[in-house]
Structure formats: structure tokens, C-alpha cells
Amino acid sequence: MTDEQFKAVYPKVSEWIRHTLFSHAAKARTVASVGFKRLPLYFSPELLSTTKFVVVDQVPMPPLSAMGLKQFADFERGDWDGVTYLDTFFVRPSRASDERLYFHELIHILQWHLLGPERFLAVYADGLETLGYHKSPLEVMAYDAENTFVTVTQPFDARKFVEEQLEKKKK
């Protein structure tokens, strides 16, 4: 996608995200309200108390093809367990109590915070388009952190991890 294409579609995606978050706001709960035991070892109390999640039968995906981004049709139609927008993530009922999935989505929350919405979407779209979902840099970062969360017992500062990974990507 060219810079011009991104600049043209970004306001539409941004508006779709705002509308989606607004329409689900009544069902949103804070991550802190779930009471996971391990997440507070990795994420700040402020992040856990301000990040929200919504349990939905199908995670909402923006109509990218209708916005002229046909190259993302497969991603748009994907059967995903979770997706993150700004300070909220959506999760399917079968994963609603899965601390591992919450960890992964919280890494994306940090990416949104640190990059800002426009930069996050630009980096995510570029990685998705050029490398595919599983090799997309922001997904690789989230899966690497998630795998460490699952396999290593020593907690780490997730925000610092994301900051360091984003800094490496700049070089």
C-alpha cells in the first residue's frame, strides 16, 4: 500500500474503530476486573485498570475490502480469537478466561500506546501486506513475548520489552 493509499483510508479505519468501540462500550470490562494472577507481574496496575476487553462471538474486523484494500481480504475474513483497537481488545467466549491471550493482546495495547494509532496501523498494515500475518513484525513481537510468558517463570517488564523491540526496529 502506498503512503497515499494509507493516508486516504486511515480516516475511514479510524472512524470505524471509534464507532466499534462506542457500540461495544456498555459490554466492556477492565482487564483488572478479571483478577488474573500473573498479568500484574508484567503490566502496570494503571494499564490493567484502563485497558478494556469485550467478549464477542465474532471479533470485529474493519471492512477493509470495502474501503478499497482488497489485499487484506483474507485477513479481514480470518477467524480470529482476539483483536485489539486502541485501549480495548475483543475476545471470543472460548478464550475469555485465557490469560495467555490477554497477555498477547496487552502487548498490542502497549504497541498502540507507544506508536500511536496512525503509526501502529501503518506498521501493522505494512507488515501484514509485505510479510503476512505470522511474520508481521508487530505480531512476531507479541508472539515472542507471549511465548516467553508461557515458557519462562521469571517475570519481565512488558512495556520495557515492547519499547526495546520497537527501538530495534528503528535501526
N, C-alpha and C positions, 0 to 999 in steps of 0.2 A: 504494500500500500504506500502510495506516495505521501509526502507531507501535506500536499494539497487535499488529497482524499481524506486524510485523518482530520485535518482542520475543518473540513466540511461536515464530517459525520460526528465529530466529537460532541457538539451541542445536542445532537439528537440522542446519542447514547447517554450523555449526562442527564438529560431531561427524563429519559426512560428510567434511569437509575433512581432519580429523585421521586418519580411517580411510583415506582415499585416499592421503594422504602416507605413512602407515605401510606400506600394502600395496605401494607402489612404491619404498620406501626402498632396497632392495637394488640397484635399477637406476639410482638417482640418481647423477649426477656433478656436480662443481662446474663452474661456467662457466669458471673459470680454467683447468681442465684441457683445454679446447678449444684454447686458445692463440690466440684472435683477436687481431689486431694493434691494432685501433682501439678496442675497448671499454675498455682500460685508460686511454685518453686522456680518457674521460668518467666512468668509475666508479672508486671506490676499490678498491685491492687487497683490502681486507677484504670488501667487498661481493661481488667476483668470486670470492673463495675460500670464501665461506659460502653464496652462492646456488647452488641446485642445479637441474638440469634432468633430465627423463626423456623419452626418445624412446618414443612410443606410436603405435599405428596409429590410434587414435581418442582425441582428448583427452577426459579425463573431465569430465563436467558433472554437477552435483548434480541429483537427481530433483526439481526444483522443483515440477512439476505435482503429483506425488505428495505433496508437502509442503503442498499447498493453494494454490500460487502459479501458477494456470493462466495468468495474464497473461504469464508468462515462457516459455511452451511453445515458441514459435518460437526463442527464444534457446537454450533447453535442447537443441533438436534441431539447432542450427546445425552446419555442417560446418567447424569452426574449425581453423586451423593451429597455434594455441597458446592456452594459458590459464595463468593464474598464481594460485597459492594460497600465501599467507604468504611463505615463502622459497624456493619451488620453482615452476618452471613446466614444463609438459608441451608437447611439440612433436611434430609428425608427422615421419616419416622424410624426407619430401621437403623439409623445411625444417630438418633437423637440423644443417646446416652454414651456415645463413643468418644472417650477423652482423646484418643488419637486423632480423630477427625477434627475435633475442636482445636487441638494443637496446630494442625496443618492450616486450618482457616485463620487462626490467630497470627500465624506467620504472614499470611496475606494481609491481614489487618495492619500489621506493622509496615508492610511494603506500601500499602495505600497511604499510611500516615507519613512515612519518610519520603516517598517520592511525590506525593500529592496526586490528586485524581487524574489530571491530564497526563502527567508523565507516567504514572502507573499504567494507564490504558494504552499509551503509546508503546511502552516497553513490552507489555503483555501481548498486544496485537502483533508487534514485530516478531517476537519470539514464536508465537503461535503460527504465524504465516510462514516464516522462514525455516523454522526447525521442527514444528509440530508440537503438540501438547506435551509429550513426555520429555522433550529436550528443550522446551521453552525455559529460559533462564530463571524466571520467577517461580515456575513450577519445580524446577530442579532444586532451587534453594529451599522451597517449602518441603519437598520430599526428603532432601538431605537432613534438614532439621528434624523432621518427623521420625526418620529412621534412627537418628541419634537419640531422640526422646524415648523410642521404643527399646533400643538395644543397650544404651549406656545408663547406668544408675546415677551418675554424677550430674546434678542439675547444672544448667548454664543460663546465662542471661540472654534470652531470646532476642531482645531488642538489640543488644550489642552484636549478636551473631548476624542479624539482618543488616545492621549498619556496616559491619565489616565486609559482608558479602557484596553489598551494593558498592562499597568503595573499591573493591577488587574489580568489579565490572567496569568501573570508570577508566581504569588503567589500560 
